[in-house]
Amino acid sequence: MAYAINNFGATTNLTNIVDYLSNVERIAVKKQTLSGYLELLANAKLLYKCPRFDMKSKRPLRGEEKYYLADPAIYRARNADARVNYGPALENALYTHLLSKGYKVSVGRIGKLECDFIVRKGDEYAYVQVSMTVADPEVEQREYAPFDKVRDAWPRYLLTLDPLRNQRDGVRHLNLMEFLKEDGDLL
């Protein structure tokens, strides 16, 4: 539970957790047991499981899911550290908003690149990247890179906290706070 809460928004690899518990903590545990614990946390509505989705084949992938917090206060209640890692926190806010709008949300993978979210409603899709800012050219390039690999015409969105937004390569750049305030919709 502590691992899932402290690492919300990060890829969860059960094999690595089993190896860590076995080799470092000297706790013997099976992957099935850890999977069951994560399922219990999701069923208890403490976490949301965000599955992986292959953008090329349009099919779900097994393993390496991400988990998001049902309520960010869970993280605060479990940690004395007041620092905020804005990347996962912004993803978490958008993820819960999209769920509330009735979207099916997955983490996208195209080759070795990750797209923060593939959102689906019915037969429609949208691709979404989330970043605090893209003011740094390296960050901008990293955030746009998955979009460059998409070959279909579904909408693409970049949501940041940047006050000045730029449209590039058909990607709509939106301010995340304004989007949430306006109860934004993607499809």
Secondary structure, DSSP 8 states (H G I E B T S, - for coil): -HHHHHTTTSB--HHHHHHHHHHTS-----HHHHHHHHHHHHHTTSEEEEEEEETTTTEEEEEEEEEEESSTHHHHHH-------HHHHHHHHHHHHHHHTT-EEEEEEETTEEEEEEEEETTEEEEEEE-S---SHHHHHHHHHHHHH--S-S-EEEEES-SS---BTTEEEEEHHHHHHTT----
